[in-house]
Structure formats: C-alpha cells, structure tokens
Amino acid sequence: MIESVDDHQCAWREEAALLRGSVAELKSEVAALKRMVFGKKSERMPSVAEALRKDRGKKANAAKTKERRRQNAEARQNLPTEEVHIPVPRSERSCPSCGPGDLKPLGEGEVSFVYEYVPATFVRRKIVREKLACSCGDFVVTAEAPPKAIDKGQYGPGFIAHVVTSKCADSLPLYRMAKQYKRAGVPMARSTLCDLFHGAADSLRPLYEHLMSLIAQSSLVQADETTMRVQQKGKTRKGYLWTFLAGDLIGYRFSPSRSGKTPLEVLGSTAGTLVVDAYTGYNQVTTPEGRTRAGCLAHARRKFFDALETAPEAQAALDLILDVYQVEHAATDGCFARTDQHLARRQTESRAAMERLRSWCEEHKPHHLPKGPLGRAIRYALAQWDPLTRFLEDPQIPVDNNASERALRVAALGRKNYLFVGHDDAGQNAAVLYSLVSTCEAIGVNPLDYLADVLIRVQTHPNSAIDELLPHKWHRPDDPADSKRAPP
C-alpha cells in the first residue's frame, strides 16, 4: 500500500508545520504593528459602539446627542454671569428724520453671550489669631489655630486638592504644575509639590482603606492591571498598578510584581463574581470556595480582529460577537439593563449567538495552526468558554471587562507624562489618590471640591462614621440641600 502525502509523518514534516506557524505568527505581528503605526484610523480595530452605529445608522444616537447638548447648555447657563453694557455712541444718537432728540430705550436691547476664561488666582491668607491678656498679668488666652490639611504646612486644602486633581485626573506632571504656578505668581519647588502630594495620600489613607473594603465586599468585582515604572539607581524597574471596580467605586493597588498575591490581599476569601481576562494571577481568588470567574468578550473579539489580516474568515466570528453586543446596547437604550427582561434576551438571543460562535470555532480549529493568529484566537475562545458565557446566567455580569480597562487609561496617560514613580511607597500613594479621584469622577462629584473638604474633615471625623466621607456619600456640611448619595 502506497502511503499518501497527507498521511506521511516524519520529523521534517512536523518541523515544517512549526515553521509555518511561526511565520504566520510573525506576519500577524508585523501586520498589527504596521496597522498601529502607519494605518489609517479606519484600519484600526473599531470599537463596539462604532460597529453598532454602522448597523443601526446615525438616527440611533440622535436622542443621546440631543440630551448631551441639553446638559452642556444647562451647565453653561449656571456659570456666573457678568453683564457688560455697551451704549450707543453719541454721534449716532440722532434720528435721520427727526434730528437730534431724546431717544428712548427699546426693550432690554440686543443680548448675546460670550464665554471668557478668567485665569485662576492664588491668595495669600493672613491668619490673625486674637490674643487676650488679663490686667492681673497672670492669664493669657489665644484663639485656636484653624485646622490644616498637612501638619505644619503652609498650603491650604484647596491648593493641595488642585495638585492632586491635576496629577490624578489630568495626568499633569509636577514639573508642569510648577511652571503653571510660577506663571500665576507662586514660584514653587517641585520637591514641595511632591511633599504635598504624598502628604495628602497619608491623610486620606483611612478613606482609601474603607473604600477598598467596600469593593472587596461587593458581590461583583471587575479587575485588571497595568505596568508602572519605578525609579532605581541608574534605571527603572517594572511595577504594577491594579484596579478593582464595584459599580462606580474604583480602587487601585500598587505592587512591585504581577503575582496573584495582590488580588488575594484585596479580595481575600470573599465570595461573588470576578470579571477578569485569562491571566492566571487571579486564580488564587477564583476558587470553588472563593469567587466565580467571568471572562471578557472584548479580549476574544480583539484576538479575532488581529487575525483578520491573514485570515479574513475571522470576520464571521466578529459578526457573531457583535450580535451579543446588539443585545447589550438594546438593553441600555431601552432602560432595562440588568433586569429580568435583559436576562431573558441574553438567554435567547445572546446564547444562540454564542452557540453559533462555538460551533464556528470547533469547525475551523483543525484548519489553523495553534500558533497562527486565528488558531490562537479560536483556542483562546474555546479554553475560556465557561468564563466567557458566565454573563448568560446573571444580568448583573457584564459581557466584557472594558470598565476596568477604562479605569486604567488615566494611569497609562500618566505613565507617558511623568514616566515613573520614585519608589514603591510613592506608587501606593498614587494608588490611594487615584482611587478617590477616579471614584469622584465616576459618580459626577468634582474632585477639587471633595478633596478640599475631606482633607480637613478626615482628621477629626469619627472612624466609626468614616463611610460618610467617601465620594458616593459625601456632601458639603454647609449645604443641607445637598442630600447624601446612595451607594452604587
């Protein structure tokens, strides 16, 4: 019997198959890099929202655009208004028919609005504490000094709040802040700004610890991590900034390594669901006694998109994943997200799309090398199938982990601007302040106002009621109309 070419097996044939897989992998990496560096925006991976807009048309987002414009207009109307009256010149106060005479005002006049920028100003406050003495000469009393955000500091809570917000919300390096302050008439050393930043983290650490404990107690947590460089003598080393989300509560934790020790420290043996990617560092908390692992469909989608360059048939998988997102966007637009109606649509429409995706992957798996771009995407999806389909059982579980990835964008931008942190403690101080500022922004609280208030109040507030100073429950003590916010 003559053996066919396809049935023939030998060492060189296996080696050739491995080489083909390596070549396909390299081609995919080169194509991805070329697309990233030189490609047009249309050639890069479109977001789910962009892909859905193409399917649903422009009218689908008209209501959202209209509402956003209404909110912007309302916010502008609430700005302080300064009236500027422009009189008619004397040379024009004459009627062509009647000649000079008394011209009477006609209504309010022509009204228009111009938005102007008024540069921020710094104030040097002179604190004068009254001092009284008795005529007997044996008794002297002095008014108590006002509380300070940082002990023996010369800068008020508003100033420190501006430093923290500029760095944590706007990713502004301290040396750029020093240039801004100098232009505003307050020359400051960068080391002073650094001391203020870390001093704020020390003062607010009790709030941070309580925030992290609330996140750990949540039944649904999303997590992710990214690198953060740490300064060393002559070079830098790699550290990691982790984010943990529970609704609108956002917490960060710095660690010198990417080991599973950090998720274990944050979440411990708490129960519930943990939404993460396939990284094994979360295995210590996703155990039968701990949390159930839910996967990220966006990761799977990204891998299929990367395979398009060498395997156009991957578009079929992308279309099936888009069908799942159609259900999610319909639930959001219809205001029935995370309800029984949402779960019913997931168990019918989404489940059918996911089953078709699984059948497609199993059908194409034998035809692609394991190290090839599409082979990797297929094997990732099949290996993570149980976590990827966990959202079909609970409407509270998101289909992807994009929320935690978005939470790390501010750190990624900061990494480009200020490059590294000075040491591990500095990395954790940044995590403390990132947590409070990001949570403020997530729930619509101005972090400048929040930090300027709690930097003083946290020093004397009872620890048993520390929950009242967290961003989602904070309100100004002098504004009774501002009701406390309910937890997310």
Buried (B, 14 or more C-beta within 10 A) or exposed (E): EEEEEEEEEEEEEEEEEEEEBEBBBEBBEEBBEEBEEEEEEEEEBBEBEEBBBEEBEEEEBEEEEEEEEEEEEEEEEEEEEEEEEEEEEEEEEEEEEEEEEEEEEEEEEEEEEEEEEEEEEEEEEEEEEEEEEEEEEEEEEEEEEEEBBBEEBEBBBBBBBBBBBBBBBBBBBBEBBBBBBEEEEBEBEBEBBBBBBBBBBEBBBBBBEBBBEBBBEBEBBBBBBBEBBBBEEEEEEEBBBBBBBBBBBBBBBBBBEBEBEBBBBBBEEBEBBBBBBBEEBBBBBBEEEBBBBBBBBBBBBBBBBBBBBBBEBBEEBBBBBBBBBBBBBBBEBEEBBBBEEBBEBBEEBBBEBBEBBBEBBEEBBEEBBEBBBBBBBBBBBBEBBEBBBBBBBBBBBBBBBBBBBBBBEBBBEBBEEBEBBEBBEBBBBBBBBBBBBBBBBBBEBEBBBBBBBBBBBBEEBEEEEBBBBBBBBBBEEEEEEEEEBEBE
